[in-house]
Amino acid sequence: MQKIAILTDSGSDLTLEELRENNLEFAPFKIIYSYGEFEDKIDLSPQEVYDSLEKEIPKTSLPSTARIENILNKLEDEGYTHLIAVTISSGLSGTGNAIRLALEDHPKLISYVYDTKILSMAEGALVLNTAKMVKEGLSFEEIIEKLPKLREKTYGYFTISTLEYLKKGGRIGKVAGTIGEILNLKPIISVDQEGVYYTYAKVRGRKQSMNRIYKIAKEHLEKSKCKIWVLNGGSSSEEFDSLYKLISGLDNIESIAPATIGPALGVHTGPGLLGVVVQEV
């Protein structure tokens, strides 16, 4: 009989409570300051990271190999036969590859590392999908066949106050930088088929960018019933509440929930992120 474990990284932006409730294993990114290393979500909150950005922009790194190794050893000790790892886009992080390498030393675990080619709560949605399928009793083979199909229905879009942090962190991808800052353009950013950031739409000013996020959610909901997550990464409560209320009023929503951008992702976006994740059902 198959006993299936699920592993994800902190790029999924699931809360510690969601991880516990769904029996998920979790490999946190490292956040590295000049004065020490910290584990994403465990040692630092998003607000602590945003508050310190003016003094120092930390580096981020893959989950520690020791942490991954401890997880795999624990799963073997607990009698798990299979592991599905649902990871952040390989276009933005080498985490999936690090897990894949660690699994080479654990041949007893039949494993599948799924590169979501996306991040934040869009990745988190796919982790939750996987957990639901395990609870429903689907086999390892059935789940790994269904995951890519669920990914095709999962989308993420966000806007940020400044492109400065994406540029400094080397995560700018195909998003045009400097000239947009001069013209007060606030691009709506998404992730392409290679899992790299690109400009989905160009709008001018903060108010228009928020309105465009709302319209994107509306367009998806006009096509299909959807699960929705509204993203907040250090934006004001007034801005977030306004966007959440607007989107909540749309028709065809199966479920809607807020989601917070975690500390490690927040390092690269800076404060002021608003966005939406849509999964068509």
Residue pairs with C-beta under 8 A, 6 or more apart in sequence:
1 81
2 81
2 82
2 139
2 140
3 79
3 80
3 81
3 82
4 80
4 81
4 82
4 83
4 84
4 134
4 140
4 143
5 25
5 75
5 80
5 82
5 83
5 84
6 22
6 23
6 24
6 25
6 83
6 84
6 85
6 86
6 127
6 130
6 131
6 134
7 24
7 25
7 26
7 27
7 71
7 83
7 84
7 85
7 86
7 99
8 14
8 24
8 25
8 26
8 27
8 85
8 86
8 87
8 123
8 124
8 127
9 26
9 27
9 28
9 29
9 63
9 87
9 88
9 93
9 95
10 26
10 27
10 28
10 29
10 40
10 41
10 63
10 262
10 264
11 29
11 87
11 88
11 92
11 93
11 95
11 119
11 120
11 123
11 262
11 264
11 265
12 86
12 88
12 119
12 120
12 121
12 123
12 124
12 127
13 119
13 120
13 121
13 123
13 124
13 231
13 259
13 260
13 261
13 262
13 265
14 24
14 26
14 121
14 124
14 127
14 128
15 260
16 41
18 24
18 124
18 128
19 26
22 127
22 128
22 131
23 131
24 127
24 131
25 71
25 75
26 41
27 63
27 67
27 68
27 71
27 95
27 99
28 39
28 40
28 41
28 42
28 63
28 67
28 264
29 39
29 40
29 60
29 61
29 62
29 63
29 93
29 95
29 264
30 37
30 38
30 39
30 40
30 60
30 61
30 62
30 63
30 64
30 264
31 37
31 38
31 39
31 40
31 43
31 44
31 49
31 58
31 59
31 60
31 61
31 263
31 264
31 267
32 38
32 58
32 59
32 60
32 61
33 52
33 56
33 58
34 56
38 44
39 67
40 60
40 262
40 263
40 264
41 262
41 263
44 263
45 263
46 233
46 234
46 260
46 261
46 262
46 263
46 266
47 234
48 263
49 58
49 263
49 266
49 267
50 234
50 266
50 270
50 271
52 58
53 165
53 267
53 270
53 271
57 165
57 168
57 169
57 267
58 267
60 169
60 264
60 267
60 268
62 93
62 94
62 95
62 98
63 95
63 98
65 98
65 102
68 98
68 99
68 102
69 102
69 105
72 83
72 102
72 103
72 105
72 106
72 109
75 83
75 109
76 106
76 108
76 109
80 109
81 108
81 109
81 110
82 109
82 110
82 111
82 140
83 103
83 109
83 110
83 111
83 112
84 111
84 112
84 114
84 130
84 140
84 143
84 144
84 147
85 96
85 99
85 100
85 103
85 111
85 112
85 113
85 114
86 114
86 116
86 123
86 126
86 127
86 130
86 147
87 93
87 95
87 96
87 99
87 113
87 114
87 115
87 116
87 123
88 95
88 96
88 116
88 118
88 119
88 123
89 115
89 116
89 117
89 118
89 119
89 123
89 191
89 195
89 196
90 96
90 97
90 115
90 117
90 195
91 117
91 173
91 191
91 194
91 195
91 196
92 119
92 171
92 195
92 196
92 197
96 113
96 114
96 115
99 113
100 113
103 109
103 111
103 113
110 140
112 140
112 144
114 126
114 144
114 147
114 148
115 195
116 122
116 123
116 126
116 151
116 195
117 151
117 191
117 193
117 194
117 195
118 126
118 151
118 154
118 156
118 191
118 195
119 156
119 191
119 265
120 156
120 158
120 231
120 259
120 261
120 265
120 275
120 277
121 156
121 229
121 231
121 259
121 277
122 154
122 155
122 156
122 191
122 277
122 279
124 229
124 259
124 277
125 154
125 227
125 229
125 277
125 279
126 147
126 150
126 151
126 154
129 146
129 147
129 150
129 279
130 143
130 147
133 142
133 143
133 146
134 143
138 146
150 279
153 224
153 279
153 280
153 281
154 277
154 278
154 279
154 280
155 190
155 220
155 277
155 278
155 279
156 190
156 191
156 231
156 275
156 276
156 277
156 278
157 188
157 189
157 190
157 200
157 213
157 216
157 275
157 276
157 277
157 278
158 188
158 189
158 190
158 213
158 231
158 233
158 269
158 273
158 274
158 275
158 276
159 186
159 187
159 188
159 189
159 203
159 206
159 209
159 210
159 212
159 213
159 273
159 274
159 275
160 166
160 186
160 189
160 233
160 269
160 270
160 272
160 273
161 186
161 206
161 270
161 271
161 272
161 273
162 181
162 270
162 272
163 172
163 175
163 177
163 180
163 181
163 187
164 181
164 270
165 267
165 268
165 269
165 270
166 172
166 173
166 175
166 177
166 197
166 268
166 269
167 177
169 267
169 268
171 197
171 268
172 197
173 192
173 196
173 197
173 198
174 192
174 196
174 197
174 198
174 199
175 187
175 189
175 197
175 198
175 199
176 187
176 199
179 185
180 186
180 187
180 202
183 204
184 204
184 205
185 202
185 203
185 204
186 203
186 204
186 205
186 206
186 208
186 209
187 199
187 200
187 201
187 202
187 203
187 209
188 199
188 200
188 201
188 202
188 203
188 209
188 212
188 213
188 216
189 197
189 198
189 199
189 200
190 197
190 198
190 200
191 197
191 198
192 198
200 216
201 212
201 216
203 209
203 211
203 212
206 239
209 274
210 239
210 242
210 243
210 274
213 243
213 274
213 275
213 276
214 243
214 246
214 247
216 276
216 278
217 226
217 228
217 247
217 250
217 276
217 278
218 250
220 226
220 278
220 280
221 228
221 250
221 251
221 252
221 253
221 278
222 252
223 280
224 252
224 280
224 281
225 252
225 253
225 254
225 280
225 281
226 252
226 253
226 254
226 278
226 279
226 280
226 281
227 253
227 254
227 255
227 256
227 278
227 279
227 281
228 247
228 253
228 255
228 256
228 257
228 276
228 277
228 278
229 256
229 257
229 258
229 259
229 276
229 277
230 240
230 243
230 244
230 247
230 256
230 257
230 258
230 259
230 274
230 275
230 276
231 259
231 260
231 261
231 273
231 274
231 275
231 276
231 277
232 240
232 258
232 259
232 260
232 261
232 273
232 274
233 260
233 261
233 265
233 266
233 269
233 271
233 272
233 273
233 274
233 275
234 261
234 266
234 270
234 271
234 272
234 273
235 271
235 272
235 273
235 274
239 274
240 258
240 274
243 274
244 256
244 258
247 253
247 256
247 276
248 256
254 281
259 277
261 269
261 273
266 273
